[in-house]
């Protein structure tokens, strides 16, 4: 994994995407309502997707994350 982690917030779809490594997932599980985790076939987490992110976390937190880290915020 190393220094790969990327965080992207899509304000139009209200989706927070946290990607830990490149690659394709083999298993995708909704671990809680609106929280989806993608795994490799070896069981390693590749990505976490949070739907309706603005309803799950304070707006300030989303802004801190998207401003404080290199991101690809989509408009």
Secondary structure, 3 states (H helix, E strand, C coil): CCCCCEEEEECCCCEEEEECCCCCCCEEEEEECCEEEEECCCCCEEEEEEECHHHHCCHHHHHHHHHHCCCCCEC
